[in-house]
Amino acid sequence: MSTQGIKTVLHPVTDLAAAKAVYTALLGIEPQADAPYYVGYDAEGQHIGLVPNGAQQGMTGPVTYWHVGDIEAKLAEVTAAGGTVKDEPKDVGNGRLVATFTDADGNVLGLLQDPAQS
């Protein structure tokens, strides 16, 4: 089963205001989501997110999220190939599911499934 590519990258940050200034300058746009717990930008078909205190949530660096149609099936595929589940799929709002796993070298990779459109 193929993916829809990397469309989301989340960055752990310690100083949200400072990070927001840098990413706003880098991307050349204002954030579309701007809250004390998350700042998100939609730029050129990608979503770039800033996660305050992400390190305290286990983020050791930026996490890329591969968009998939069936998160459970893709997680089963990557674990059968040697990946290890880090965080089981969970709903992060509005039916969007996310999960993370590690590859053989311990790199953290994410999977994201949006709800089916009817």
Beta strands, then each sheet from edge to edge (+ up, - down):
strand 1: 6-13
strand 2: 33-35
strand 3: 38-43
strand 4: 46-52
strand 5: 63-67
strand 6: 84-91
strand 7: 97-102
strand 8: 108-113
sheet 1: 2+ 3- 4+ 1+ 5- 8- 7+ 6-
end
